[in-house]
């Protein structure tokens, strides 16, 4: 039996055993320093497989949201030990605590009665894809660290590109969420526009220089500029960058402000553009705002056009917005996080008009293409523009960097990257485009069914045009029963009181655990909102939810 080497200092199992005894570790934890035995692991996997299948089969019998009386703020903290475990525990005990503490303390986004946000979903193929991904446990940062992860990501990203009808010149990279995607897109815009301004010819007088700064062609100046003109190298102040403006509709996602904060552009420099009667960005007002900002010595940087806004799923007029961006040499980013997925339907190809003029577009398959959280793809017209801003290879990675291959760590701030593409690949192969399209058609059908119910009840009214799987509506007056209120009459309460009642209906239903809705503000008024996007949700579930809304309205 070997002992410690006097020359190398390496010790054998005997010496480690003695050290553990001296450290007071229990004998049960000294039998092996490796992993769980294959036999025990196989047993645990079978146990977990049964747990997952049972959970999925019976999820409809669970409360959608925790019971506030027993799982209010701090309840989970109180149910768990405050100090970390000193010794290991059996898997059976851990899984038992999942049932006892975790599951009752969750909002179950995969529940068929979860009708909030965009009806977040998961599927059996998605769960299988996650299970396959976990034991592989690769870091998809460079091609060499995992060729399969890199090349599969390239394939999956291009499949999505084809489905949403983007030209081949668009390349993509997988991030976690659209918020991260827009931040990266605006970082490229910031770099390119700054370099364009500072590279404009200086002849022609002050007014001419001002015009050149506003309209210089950024695409001819993307590479080879001195580091002194680079925000990437010097920062905004040292590079002499102006005060930039970003434009998004008043219905657009708050990720625009977060990106501006992170990039040093300033939250206040995100300008919210008013919307029309259909909650779409008003291009005429956008044009006026840009003109005013140029006059006031701001530099218009980018417009974020949304295809499927968070509150109403409205679609901004991308063709008109893209024209304004071209005229002003501005970056056009399309937030298609939700709506882009619906363009896989042949009848929705019109959604994509103008997309080819964009500089970047984000698509979230975890919202409308059945991939579980998190999976978001940022597409950039000429992906090299993204790489130029973020590529940075430290010495400790040069041995694992093959310049001739795509290294996805070069396309963002993240170095460690999950093998996200595998789960998407499993799902897309399991459903195919036709299977996903059929399910999207069903969401649209259910949204139209709910719309008819709302129109048939005089106490309720639609608050926005119905788009994709999102329905916004409002309780507006009293009646004796659901669906039989008779001719529509004027509300019997003030708008403020109705706001309170609409909010109370949502809160009451959510607290009951029988369903989960969301609420939002449109034109300053509180409205109820249902998002359909769960593969388990049927018309019967939707009918039950509608009856709950009617009953709760009566009670309140």
C-alpha positions in Angstrom: 0.0 0.0 0.0 1.4 3.4 -1.1 2.2 6.2 1.3 3.0 9.9 0.8 5.8 10.6 -1.5 8.6 12.5 0.1 9.5 14.2 -3.2 6.2 15.0 -4.7 4.1 15.5 -1.6 1.3 13.4 -3.0 -0.7 11.3 -0.6 -2.6 8.0 -1.0 -6.0 6.9 0.2 -4.5 5.7 3.5 -3.2 9.2 4.3 -6.4 10.9 3.3 -8.3 8.5 5.5 -6.2 9.4 8.4 -6.7 13.1 7.7 -10.4 12.7 7.6 -10.4 10.8 10.9 -8.4 13.6 12.4 -10.8 16.2 11.0 -13.7 14.4 12.8 -15.6 13.4 9.6 -18.1 10.5 9.9 -17.1 7.1 8.6 -20.2 7.2 6.3 -18.7 10.0 4.3 -15.3 8.4 3.9 -16.2 5.4 1.9 -15.7 7.2 -1.5 -14.5 10.5 -2.8 -16.1 9.9 -6.2 -19.7 10.2 -7.4 -22.8 8.3 -6.4 -22.4 4.7 -7.4 -23.9 3.7 -10.8 -26.4 1.4 -9.2 -27.7 4.0 -6.8 -27.7 6.7 -9.5 -29.8 4.4 -11.7 -32.2 3.8 -8.9 -32.5 7.6 -8.2 -33.0 8.3 -11.9 -35.9 5.9 -12.1 -37.4 7.5 -9.0 -37.0 10.9 -10.5 -38.5 9.8 -13.8 -41.6 8.6 -12.0 -41.8 11.9 -10.0 -41.5 14.0 -13.2 -44.2 11.9 -15.0 -46.5 12.0 -12.1 -46.0 15.8 -11.7 -46.7 16.4 -15.3 -49.8 14.1 -15.3 -51.4 15.6 -12.2 -50.2 19.2 -12.5 -53.8 20.3 -13.1 -54.9 19.1 -9.7 -52.4 21.5 -8.0 -53.0 25.1 -6.9 -51.7 27.4 -9.7 -50.3 29.8 -7.1 -49.4 29.3 -3.4 -52.0 29.6 -0.7 -51.3 33.1 0.8 -52.5 31.8 4.2 -49.8 29.1 4.4 -47.2 30.2 1.9 -47.0 33.9 2.3 -43.8 36.0 2.2 -41.1 34.3 4.3 -42.8 30.9 4.5 -40.3 29.1 2.4 -37.4 30.6 4.3 -38.9 29.5 7.5 -39.4 25.9 6.3 -35.7 25.5 5.3 -32.7 25.3 7.5 -30.9 28.7 7.8 -27.5 27.0 8.0 -25.9 24.9 5.2 -25.7 21.1 5.7 -22.6 19.7 7.3 -23.3 16.2 6.1 -24.9 14.8 3.0 -28.5 13.7 3.0 -30.2 10.9 1.0 -31.8 11.8 -2.3 -35.1 10.5 -1.1 -35.2 13.1 1.7 -34.2 15.9 -0.7 -37.0 14.9 -3.2 -39.4 14.7 -0.2 -38.6 18.3 0.6 -39.3 19.3 -3.0 -42.8 17.9 -2.5 -43.2 19.3 1.0 -41.7 22.8 0.6 -40.9 23.7 -3.0 -43.9 22.6 -5.0 -46.5 24.2 -2.7 -44.5 27.4 -2.7 -44.5 27.8 -6.5 -46.6 29.6 -9.1 -46.9 26.8 -11.6 -46.3 28.4 -15.0 -46.9 25.1 -16.7 -50.4 24.6 -15.1 -53.2 24.5 -17.7 -54.9 27.3 -15.7 -51.9 29.6 -15.8 -53.1 32.3 -18.1 -50.7 35.1 -17.3 -48.0 36.7 -19.4 -47.7 34.7 -22.6 -49.0 31.4 -21.2 -45.5 30.0 -20.7 -45.3 26.3 -21.5 -43.2 23.3 -21.3 -43.6 20.0 -23.1 -42.5 16.4 -22.7 -39.8 16.7 -25.5 -38.6 19.8 -23.7 -38.2 18.0 -20.4 -36.4 15.1 -22.2 -34.0 17.7 -23.8 -33.2 19.2 -20.5 -32.5 15.7 -19.0 -30.1 14.9 -21.9 -28.3 18.3 -21.5 -27.6 18.0 -17.8 -25.2 15.0 -17.7 -23.3 16.3 -20.8 -22.5 19.5 -18.8 -20.3 21.2 -21.4 -19.1 24.8 -21.7 -20.1 25.9 -25.2 -17.7 28.9 -25.1 -15.4 27.9 -28.1 -15.6 25.4 -30.9 -12.7 23.4 -29.4 -14.3 23.1 -25.9 -17.2 21.4 -27.5 -17.5 21.2 -31.3 -21.0 19.6 -31.1 -22.4 22.3 -28.9 -21.0 25.1 -31.2 -22.2 23.5 -34.5 -25.6 22.4 -33.2 -26.2 26.0 -32.0 -25.3 27.2 -35.5 -27.8 24.7 -37.0 -30.6 25.5 -34.6 -30.2 29.2 -34.9 -30.4 28.9 -38.7 -33.5 26.7 -38.6 -35.2 29.5 -36.6 -33.9 32.1 -39.1 -35.5 30.1 -42.0 -38.8 29.7 -40.1 -39.1 33.4 -39.4 -38.1 34.4 -43.0 -34.9 36.3 -42.2 -32.4 36.7 -45.1 -29.3 34.6 -45.0 -27.1 37.7 -44.2 -28.5 37.5 -40.6 -26.5 35.4 -38.2 -27.6 34.6 -34.6 -26.3 33.7 -31.2 -28.2 32.2 -28.3 -28.6 34.1 -25.0 -30.9 33.6 -22.1 -33.4 36.4 -22.6 -34.4 39.2 -24.9 -33.2 41.8 -22.4 -29.7 40.5 -22.8 -30.1 40.5 -26.6 -31.2 44.1 -26.8 -28.3 45.2 -24.6 -25.8 43.5 -26.9 -27.5 45.0 -30.0 -27.4 48.5 -28.6 -23.8 48.1 -27.6 -23.0 47.5 -31.3 -25.1 50.4 -32.3 -23.3 52.6 -29.8 -19.9 51.6 -31.1 -20.7 52.0 -34.8 -22.6 55.3 -34.6 -19.9 56.8 -32.3 -17.2 55.9 -34.9 -19.3 57.2 -37.7 -19.8 60.6 -36.0 -16.1 61.0 -35.2 -15.0 59.9 -38.7 -17.2 62.3 -40.6 -15.3 64.8 -42.8 -14.6 68.1 -41.0 -14.9 70.4 -44.1 -18.0 72.5 -45.0 -18.6 74.7 -41.9 -20.4 74.1 -38.7 -23.8 73.3 -40.1 -22.4 71.0 -42.7 -20.4 69.1 -40.0 -23.5 68.8 -37.9 -25.4 67.3 -40.9 -22.5 64.9 -41.5 -22.4 63.8 -37.9 -26.1 63.1 -38.1 -26.1 61.2 -41.5 -22.7 59.6 -42.0 -22.8 56.1 -43.4 -21.9 53.8 -40.5 -21.6 50.7 -42.6 -18.6 52.0 -44.5 -16.9 52.7 -41.1 -17.4 49.5 -39.2 -13.8 48.4 -39.1 -10.2 49.7 -38.9 -10.8 52.9 -37.0 -8.3 54.2 -34.5 -8.7 53.0 -30.9 -9.1 56.6 -29.8 -12.4 56.7 -31.5 -13.7 53.5 -30.0 -16.1 53.3 -27.1 -15.1 49.7 -26.7 -11.5 50.9 -26.0 -11.8 54.3 -24.4 -15.3 54.5 -23.0 -18.0 57.0 -23.9 -16.3 60.1 -22.5 -12.8 59.5 -23.8 -14.1 58.5 -27.2 -16.0 61.8 -27.4 -19.4 60.2 -27.8 -22.5 62.5 -27.8 -25.6 62.1 -25.7 -27.5 59.3 -27.5 -31.3 58.8 -27.8 -33.1 55.5 -28.1 -36.8 55.4 -29.1 -39.3 52.8 -28.2 -43.1 52.9 -28.0 -44.9 53.5 -24.8 -45.9 49.8 -25.0 -42.4 48.4 -25.5 -40.6 46.3 -22.9 -38.6 47.9 -20.0 -35.5 46.1 -21.2 -34.7 49.3 -23.3 -34.2 51.3 -20.1 -32.2 48.5 -18.5 -29.9 48.3 -21.5 -29.4 52.1 -21.5 -28.5 51.9 -17.8 -26.0 49.1 -18.4 -24.4 50.8 -21.4 -23.9 54.2 -19.8 -26.5 55.8 -22.1 -28.9 56.8 -19.3 -32.4 55.7 -18.5 -33.8 59.1 -19.4 -32.4 58.9 -22.9 -34.9 56.2 -23.7 -37.7 58.2 -25.3 -41.2 56.6 -25.2 -43.1 57.2 -28.4 -46.9 57.5 -28.2 -49.1 54.8 -29.9 -52.1 54.8 -32.1 -55.6 53.4 -31.3 -54.2 49.9 -31.8 -51.3 50.5 -29.4 -48.7 50.6 -32.2 -45.9 53.1 -32.4 -47.0 56.2 -34.2 -44.3 56.8 -37.0 -45.3 60.5 -37.5 -44.7 61.2 -33.8 -41.4 59.3 -33.9 -40.2 61.5 -36.8 -41.1 64.6 -34.9 -39.3 63.4 -31.8 -36.1 62.6 -33.7 -36.2 66.0 -35.4 -36.6 67.8 -32.1 -33.7 65.8 -30.5 -31.4 66.6 -33.4 -32.2 70.3 -33.0 -31.4 70.0 -29.3 -28.0 68.4 -30.0 -28.9 64.8 -29.0 -27.8 62.0 -31.3 -30.6 59.6 -32.3 -29.0 56.1 -31.9 -31.6 53.5 -32.4 -35.3 52.6 -32.6 -36.7 49.5 -31.0 -39.8 48.3 -32.9 -41.9 45.6 -31.2 -43.6 42.7 -32.8 -45.9 41.5 -30.0 -45.8 44.0 -27.1 -46.0 42.7 -23.6 -49.4 44.1 -22.7 -51.4 43.7 -25.9 -49.2 41.8 -28.4 -49.5 44.8 -30.7 -47.2 45.0 -33.7 -45.4 48.3 -34.5 -45.4 49.4 -38.2 -41.9 48.1 -39.0 -41.8 49.2 -42.7 -42.5 52.9 -41.8 -40.1 52.8 -38.9 -37.3 51.2 -41.0 -37.7 54.1 -43.5 -37.2 56.6 -40.7 -34.1 54.8 -39.5 -32.6 54.7 -42.9 -33.2 58.4 -43.4 -31.5 59.2 -40.1 -28.7 56.5 -40.2 -30.1 54.9 -37.0 -29.9 51.3 -35.8 -33.2 49.4 -36.1 -33.7 46.7 -33.5 -36.9 44.6 -33.7 -38.1 43.0 -30.4 -39.8 40.0 -31.7 -39.4 38.1 -28.5 -43.1 37.0 -28.5 -44.5 37.8 -31.9 -41.7 36.5 -34.2 -42.6 32.9 -33.4 -46.0 33.4 -34.9 -44.4 34.2 -38.3 -43.9 30.4 -38.8 -47.6 30.4 -39.7 -48.0 30.9 -43.5 -50.9 33.4 -43.0 -48.7 35.5 -40.7 -45.8 36.0 -43.0 -46.9 39.6 -43.4 -45.5 40.1 -39.8 -42.0 39.9 -41.3 -42.4 42.8 -43.8 -39.5 45.2 -43.1 -37.5 42.8 -41.1 -34.8 42.6 -43.8 -34.1 46.3 -43.2 -33.4 45.8 -39.5 -29.9 45.7 -38.0 -30.9 43.2 -35.3 -33.9 41.2 -34.2 -34.5 39.1 -31.1 -36.7 36.0 -31.1 -37.6 34.1 -27.9 -38.4 30.4 -28.7 -39.2 30.1 -24.9 -42.2 32.4 -25.5 -43.9 31.0 -28.6 -41.8 28.1 -30.0 -42.2 25.7 -27.1 -38.6 25.8 -25.8 -38.5 26.0 -22.0 -36.9 29.0 -20.3 -34.3 30.2 -21.1 -33.6 30.4 -24.8 -33.5 33.6 -26.7 -31.8 34.3 -30.1 -30.3 37.6 -31.2 -29.9 38.0 -34.9 -27.6 40.7 -36.4 -27.3 41.5 -40.0 -23.7 40.5 -40.5 -22.9 38.8 -37.2 -19.3 40.0 -37.5 -20.5 43.4 -36.3 -21.4 41.8 -33.0 -18.1 39.9 -32.8 -16.0 43.0 -33.4 -17.4 44.7 -30.3 -17.1 41.7 -27.9 -14.3 39.5 -29.0 -11.6 39.3 -26.4 -9.3 36.2 -26.0 -7.2 36.1 -22.8 -4.0 34.1 -22.8 -5.5 31.3 -20.7 -8.0 30.5 -23.6 -5.7 30.8 -26.6 -5.0 27.1 -26.6 -8.8 26.4 -26.8 -9.5 29.0 -29.5 -9.5 28.0 -33.1 -9.7 31.2 -35.1 -11.1 29.5 -38.2 -14.1 28.2 -36.3 -17.0 30.1 -34.6 -16.3 30.7 -31.0 -19.6 31.9 -29.4 -17.8 33.5 -26.4 -16.8 36.2 -28.9 -20.4 37.3 -29.5 -21.3 38.6 -26.0 -20.2 39.3 -22.5 -20.7 35.7 -21.4 -17.8 33.3 -21.3 -19.4 30.2 -19.7 -22.3 29.1 -21.9 -24.8 26.4 -21.4 -25.6 23.9 -24.2 -29.0 25.5 -24.7 -29.3 24.4 -28.3 -29.7 20.7 -27.5 -33.1 21.1 -25.9 -34.3 23.2 -28.8 -33.0 20.7 -31.2 -34.9 17.9 -29.4 -38.2 19.9 -29.4 -38.0 21.1 -33.0 -37.3 17.5 -34.2 -40.1 16.1 -32.1 -42.8 18.6 -33.2 -41.5 19.9 -36.6 -42.8 23.2 -37.9 -46.2 21.7 -38.6 -46.7 20.5 -35.0 -45.7 23.9 -33.6 -47.9 25.7 -36.2 -50.9 23.5 -35.2 -50.5 24.4 -31.6 -50.1 28.1 -32.3 -53.3 27.9 -34.4 -55.0 26.5 -31.3 -53.9 29.4 -29.2 -55.3 31.9 -31.7 -58.5 29.9 -31.9 -58.9 30.0 -28.1 -58.2 33.7 -28.0 -61.0 34.2 -30.5 -63.4 32.0 -28.5 -62.7 34.1 -25.4 -63.2 37.3 -27.4 -66.7 36.2 -28.4 -67.6 35.4 -24.8 -66.4 38.9 -23.8 -68.4 40.6 -26.6 -71.5 38.7 -25.6 -71.5 40.0 -22.0 -72.4 43.6 -21.6 -70.5 43.9 -18.3 -67.2 43.5 -20.1 -65.5 45.1 -23.1 -62.3 44.5 -25.1 -59.6 46.9 -24.1 -57.4 46.3 -27.2 -57.5 44.5 -30.5 -56.9 40.8 -30.0 -53.5 39.8 -31.3 -52.0 36.3 -31.4 -52.7 34.6 -28.1 -53.3 37.8 -26.0 -56.7 39.2 -24.9 -57.0 42.4 -22.9 -60.5 43.2 -21.5 -62.1 45.2 -18.8 -65.1 44.9 -16.4 -67.2 48.0 -17.0 -70.5 47.6 -15.2 -72.9 45.5 -13.1 -75.3 42.8 -14.2 -77.2 39.9 -12.7 -75.4 37.0 -14.3 -72.6 36.0 -16.6 -73.5 36.2 -20.3 -77.1 37.3 -19.8 -76.6 41.0 -18.9 -78.8 42.3 -21.7 -78.0 45.4 -23.7 -74.8 47.3 -22.9 -75.3 50.2 -20.7 -73.1 53.0 -19.3 -70.9 51.9 -16.3 -72.4 52.5 -12.9 -69.1 53.3 -11.3 -66.3 55.8 -11.8 -63.3 54.9 -13.9 -61.2 54.8 -10.7 -63.6 52.5 -9.0 -63.6 50.3 -12.1 -59.8 50.2 -12.0 -60.0 48.9 -8.5 -62.6 46.3 -9.3 -60.7 45.0 -12.3 -57.6 44.7 -10.2 -59.5 43.0 -7.4 -61.0 40.4 -9.8 -57.5 39.4 -10.8 -56.1 39.3 -7.3 -59.1 37.4 -6.0 -58.8 34.7 -8.7 -55.0 34.4 -8.2 -55.4 34.1 -4.5 -57.9 31.3 -4.9 -55.2 29.1 -6.6 -57.8 28.0 -9.2 -56.3 30.1 -12.1 -53.7 32.8 -12.7 -54.3 36.0 -14.6 -52.4 39.2 -15.0 -53.4 42.9 -15.2 -51.9 45.8 -17.0 -52.6 49.5 -17.7 -53.9 50.8 -21.1 -54.5 54.5 -21.6 -54.2 54.8 -17.8 -56.9 52.3 -17.1 -56.5 48.9 -15.4 -57.5 46.0 -17.6 -57.4 42.2 -17.2 -55.2 40.2 -19.5 -55.1 36.6 -20.6 -52.2 35.0 -22.5 -52.8 31.7 -24.2 -49.7 29.6 -24.9 -49.8 26.5 -22.8 -50.0 23.1 -24.6 -52.1 21.8 -21.7 -54.7 24.5 -21.8 -58.0 23.5 -23.5 -61.2 25.2 -24.2 -62.7 23.7 -21.1 -59.9 25.3 -19.0 -60.6 28.6 -20.6 -64.4 28.3 -20.0 -63.7 27.6 -16.3 -61.5 30.7 -16.1 -64.2 32.8 -17.8 -66.8 31.5 -15.4 -64.5 32.4 -12.5 -64.1 35.9 -13.8 -67.8 36.3 -14.1 -68.5 34.9 -10.7 -65.8 37.0 -9.0 -67.2 40.1 -10.8 -70.7 39.3 -9.4 -69.3 38.8 -5.9 -67.4 42.0 -5.9 
